[in-house]
Amino acid sequence: MADVAIAAESPRQDAVVALVTALDRYLLDLYPADTCHLLDIAELEAPDVRFFVARKDGVPVGCAALRVDATGYGEVKRMYVDPAARGHRIGDRLLARLEEQARAEGLSALLLESGIHQHEALALYRKAGFANRGPYACYEDNGVSVFMEKLLTETVR
């Protein structure tokens, strides 16, 4: 596979909107709508969100967002790689880019909410050093969510 470039970009591009829409369909096929915490395109443009696109030969093949919480942590949102581009560590690279951004912004941890049916995603997060934790922020324990975190600084909790 040719090299993949990852850069901060606007989510408001037709090919990127298509990736986000595909992710929505995927998640809504797996989980009840009220358990899906999906940021829409407008929310992905908010000042507290850093949105990244992975491109292969100029074509968007993946995306990921970092939502910067005012309390000092980052939240992984909208991680997705087009199924046709999977198997080439694009997810690893997107997650590493989010961590790099979080560290550059001085965030203490990365947190995320995923789902029990996303085995590949959960394996990716665990491999990257994320550990299970309880619900955070406005999330509730709903029986299908998996909450994870990765500490980025040496802090006493």
C-alpha positions as YAML, in Angstrom:
chain: A
units: angstrom
residues:
- id: 1
  name: MET
  ca: [0.00, 0.00, 0.00]
- id: 2
  name: ALA
  ca: [1.28, 3.45, -0.88]
- id: 3
  name: ASP
  ca: [2.13, 5.75, 1.98]
- id: 4
  name: VAL
  ca: [-0.77, 7.31, 3.80]
- id: 5
  name: ALA
  ca: [-0.73, 10.99, 4.81]
- id: 6
  name: ILE
  ca: [-2.57, 12.14, 7.93]
- id: 7
  name: ALA
  ca: [-3.38, 15.82, 8.38]
- id: 8
  name: ALA
  ca: [-5.78, 18.13, 10.18]
- id: 9
  name: GLU
  ca: [-8.57, 18.94, 7.75]
- id: 10
  name: SER
  ca: [-12.11, 20.20, 7.62]
- id: 11
  name: PRO
  ca: [-14.72, 17.47, 7.95]
- id: 12
  name: ARG
  ca: [-16.92, 19.40, 5.51]
- id: 13
  name: GLN
  ca: [-15.61, 17.76, 2.32]
- id: 14
  name: ASP
  ca: [-17.81, 15.41, 0.31]
- id: 15
  name: ALA
  ca: [-15.47, 12.41, 0.53]
- id: 16
  name: VAL
  ca: [-14.93, 12.98, 4.26]
- id: 17
  name: VAL
  ca: [-18.65, 13.41, 4.90]
- id: 18
  name: ALA
  ca: [-19.07, 10.05, 3.14]
- id: 19
  name: LEU
  ca: [-16.63, 8.44, 5.61]
- id: 20
  name: VAL
  ca: [-18.49, 9.90, 8.60]
- id: 21
  name: THR
  ca: [-21.82, 8.78, 7.11]
- id: 22
  name: ALA
  ca: [-20.46, 5.25, 6.62]
- id: 23
  name: LEU
  ca: [-19.34, 5.22, 10.26]
- id: 24
  name: ASP
  ca: [-22.80, 6.35, 11.37]
- id: 25
  name: ARG
  ca: [-24.44, 3.52, 9.39]
- id: 26
  name: TYR
  ca: [-21.98, 0.99, 10.79]
- id: 27
  name: LEU
  ca: [-22.57, 2.04, 14.41]
- id: 28
  name: LEU
  ca: [-26.34, 2.33, 14.07]
- id: 29
  name: ASP
  ca: [-26.43, -1.21, 12.64]
- id: 30
  name: LEU
  ca: [-24.61, -2.48, 15.75]
- id: 31
  name: TYR
  ca: [-26.19, -0.46, 18.57]
- id: 32
  name: PRO
  ca: [-29.44, 1.25, 19.60]
- id: 33
  name: ALA
  ca: [-29.46, 4.88, 18.47]
- id: 34
  name: ASP
  ca: [-29.68, 6.19, 22.05]
- id: 35
  name: THR
  ca: [-26.34, 4.53, 22.87]
- id: 36
  name: CYS
  ca: [-24.50, 6.06, 19.88]
- id: 37
  name: HIS
  ca: [-22.71, 9.27, 20.82]
- id: 38
  name: LEU
  ca: [-22.06, 10.62, 17.34]
- id: 39
  name: LEU
  ca: [-20.59, 14.05, 16.67]
- id: 40
  name: ASP
  ca: [-22.10, 15.44, 13.48]
- id: 41
  name: ILE
  ca: [-20.17, 17.43, 10.89]
- id: 42
  name: ALA
  ca: [-20.95, 20.78, 12.55]
- id: 43
  name: GLU
  ca: [-19.79, 19.44, 15.94]
- id: 44
  name: LEU
  ca: [-16.58, 18.19, 14.32]
- id: 45
  name: GLU
  ca: [-15.86, 21.80, 13.33]
- id: 46
  name: ALA
  ca: [-16.20, 23.10, 16.92]
- id: 47
  name: PRO
  ca: [-13.23, 24.99, 18.42]
- id: 48
  name: ASP
  ca: [-12.59, 22.17, 20.93]
- id: 49
  name: VAL
  ca: [-12.29, 19.47, 18.23]
- id: 50
  name: ARG
  ca: [-9.23, 18.54, 16.18]
- id: 51
  name: PHE
  ca: [-10.26, 16.54, 13.11]
- id: 52
  name: PHE
  ca: [-7.78, 14.44, 11.11]
- id: 53
  name: VAL
  ca: [-8.08, 12.70, 7.77]
- id: 54
  name: ALA
  ca: [-5.95, 9.83, 6.48]
- id: 55
  name: ARG
  ca: [-5.44, 9.95, 2.71]
- id: 56
  name: LYS
  ca: [-4.02, 7.33, 0.37]
- id: 57
  name: ASP
  ca: [-3.10, 8.73, -3.03]
- id: 58
  name: GLY
  ca: [-5.10, 11.83, -2.15]
- id: 59
  name: VAL
  ca: [-8.29, 9.90, -1.38]
- id: 60
  name: PRO
  ca: [-9.69, 9.97, 2.18]
- id: 61
  name: VAL
  ca: [-9.55, 6.45, 3.64]
- id: 62
  name: GLY
  ca: [-9.93, 7.20, 7.35]
- id: 63
  name: CYS
  ca: [-10.66, 9.84, 9.95]
- id: 64
  name: ALA
  ca: [-10.42, 10.51, 13.66]
- id: 65
  name: ALA
  ca: [-11.17, 13.38, 16.01]
- id: 66
  name: LEU
  ca: [-9.82, 14.61, 19.31]
- id: 67
  name: ARG
  ca: [-12.28, 16.51, 21.48]
- id: 68
  name: VAL
  ca: [-10.40, 18.63, 24.01]
- id: 69
  name: ASP
  ca: [-12.28, 18.71, 27.30]
- id: 70
  name: ALA
  ca: [-11.95, 21.86, 29.40]
- id: 71
  name: THR
  ca: [-10.96, 19.74, 32.40]
- id: 72
  name: GLY
  ca: [-7.72, 18.70, 30.68]
- id: 73
  name: TYR
  ca: [-8.29, 15.39, 28.93]
- id: 74
  name: GLY
  ca: [-8.85, 14.50, 25.30]
- id: 75
  name: GLU
  ca: [-11.61, 12.29, 23.99]
- id: 76
  name: VAL
  ca: [-11.13, 10.05, 20.96]
- id: 77
  name: LYS
  ca: [-14.10, 10.46, 18.61]
- id: 78
  name: ARG
  ca: [-15.03, 9.38, 15.09]
- id: 79
  name: MET
  ca: [-12.24, 6.82, 14.54]
- id: 80
  name: TYR
  ca: [-12.95, 5.11, 11.23]
- id: 81
  name: VAL
  ca: [-11.05, 3.44, 8.41]
- id: 82
  name: ASP
  ca: [-12.78, 2.52, 5.16]
- id: 83
  name: PRO
  ca: [-13.12, -1.29, 5.08]
- id: 84
  name: ALA
  ca: [-11.30, -1.42, 1.71]
- id: 85
  name: ALA
  ca: [-8.25, 0.24, 3.32]
- id: 86
  name: ARG
  ca: [-8.09, -1.85, 6.49]
- id: 87
  name: GLY
  ca: [-5.17, -4.10, 7.33]
- id: 88
  name: HIS
  ca: [-2.52, -1.45, 6.68]
- id: 89
  name: ARG
  ca: [-2.24, 0.05, 10.19]
- id: 90
  name: ILE
  ca: [-4.09, 3.24, 9.27]
- id: 91
  name: GLY
  ca: [-6.07, 3.01, 12.50]
- id: 92
  name: ASP
  ca: [-2.81, 2.73, 14.46]
- id: 93
  name: ARG
  ca: [-1.48, 5.81, 12.72]
- id: 94
  name: LEU
  ca: [-4.65, 7.85, 13.25]
- id: 95
  name: LEU
  ca: [-4.68, 6.96, 16.94]
- id: 96
  name: ALA
  ca: [-0.99, 7.85, 17.25]
- id: 97
  name: ARG
  ca: [-1.69, 11.21, 15.60]
- id: 98
  name: LEU
  ca: [-4.46, 11.92, 18.13]
- id: 99
  name: GLU
  ca: [-2.10, 11.04, 20.98]
- id: 100
  name: GLU
  ca: [0.60, 13.28, 19.51]
- id: 101
  name: GLN
  ca: [-1.89, 16.16, 19.34]
- id: 102
  name: ALA
  ca: [-3.11, 15.52, 22.88]
- id: 103
  name: ARG
  ca: [0.43, 15.55, 24.22]
- id: 104
  name: ALA
  ca: [1.22, 18.76, 22.29]
- id: 105
  name: GLU
  ca: [-1.79, 20.39, 23.95]
- id: 106
  name: GLY
  ca: [-0.70, 19.22, 27.41]
- id: 107
  name: LEU
  ca: [-3.68, 16.94, 27.99]
- id: 108
  name: SER
  ca: [-3.40, 14.48, 30.88]
- id: 109
  name: ALA
  ca: [-5.18, 11.52, 29.29]
- id: 110
  name: LEU
  ca: [-7.07, 10.19, 26.31]
- id: 111
  name: LEU
  ca: [-10.51, 8.77, 27.05]
- id: 112
  name: LEU
  ca: [-12.93, 7.04, 24.75]
- id: 113
  name: GLU
  ca: [-16.27, 5.30, 24.55]
- id: 114
  name: SER
  ca: [-16.52, 2.38, 22.15]
- id: 115
  name: GLY
  ca: [-18.83, -0.61, 21.94]
- id: 116
  name: ILE
  ca: [-18.84, -4.27, 22.88]
- id: 117
  name: HIS
  ca: [-19.30, -5.40, 19.25]
- id: 118
  name: GLN
  ca: [-16.27, -3.52, 17.88]
- id: 119
  name: HIS
  ca: [-13.68, -6.18, 18.60]
- id: 120
  name: GLU
  ca: [-11.05, -4.86, 16.17]
- id: 121
  name: ALA
  ca: [-11.33, -1.33, 17.57]
- id: 122
  name: LEU
  ca: [-11.07, -2.55, 21.16]
- id: 123
  name: ALA
  ca: [-7.98, -4.60, 20.25]
- id: 124
  name: LEU
  ca: [-6.45, -1.53, 18.58]
- id: 125
  name: TYR
  ca: [-7.03, 0.59, 21.68]
- id: 126
  name: ARG
  ca: [-5.65, -2.05, 24.03]
- id: 127
  name: LYS
  ca: [-2.57, -2.50, 21.85]
- id: 128
  name: ALA
  ca: [-2.05, 1.29, 22.01]
- id: 129
  name: GLY
  ca: [-2.04, 1.20, 25.83]
- id: 130
  name: PHE
  ca: [-5.66, 1.99, 26.68]
- id: 131
  name: ALA
  ca: [-7.20, 0.30, 29.72]
- id: 132
  name: ASN
  ca: [-10.81, -0.19, 30.70]
- id: 133
  name: ARG
  ca: [-12.37, 2.35, 33.05]
- id: 134
  name: GLY
  ca: [-15.83, 3.38, 34.14]
- id: 135
  name: PRO
  ca: [-18.14, 5.89, 32.47]
- id: 136
  name: TYR
  ca: [-17.04, 9.52, 32.36]
- id: 137
  name: ALA
  ca: [-18.55, 12.91, 31.53]
- id: 138
  name: CYS
  ca: [-22.19, 12.50, 30.44]
- id: 139
  name: TYR
  ca: [-21.88, 8.80, 29.53]
- id: 140
  name: GLU
  ca: [-23.81, 6.12, 31.39]
- id: 141
  name: ASP
  ca: [-23.21, 2.42, 31.80]
- id: 142
  name: ASN
  ca: [-25.70, 1.13, 29.23]
- id: 143
  name: GLY
  ca: [-24.58, -2.46, 28.76]
- id: 144
  name: VAL
  ca: [-23.09, -1.93, 25.28]
- id: 145
  name: SER
  ca: [-20.50, 0.80, 25.87]
- id: 146
  name: VAL
  ca: [-16.87, 0.13, 26.72]
- id: 147
  name: PHE
  ca: [-15.00, 3.01, 28.37]
- id: 148
  name: MET
  ca: [-11.23, 3.22, 28.12]
- id: 149
  name: GLU
  ca: [-8.40, 5.60, 28.98]
- id: 150
  name: LYS
  ca: [-4.71, 6.11, 28.43]
- id: 151
  name: LEU
  ca: [-2.82, 8.34, 30.82]
- id: 152
  name: LEU
  ca: [-0.43, 10.72, 29.07]
- id: 153
  name: THR
  ca: [1.17, 12.32, 32.11]
- id: 154
  name: GLU
  ca: [2.33, 11.01, 35.42]
- id: 155
  name: THR
  ca: [-0.49, 12.25, 37.64]
- id: 156
  name: VAL
  ca: [-1.83, 11.01, 40.94]
- id: 157
  name: ARG
  ca: [-5.51, 10.21, 40.75]
...
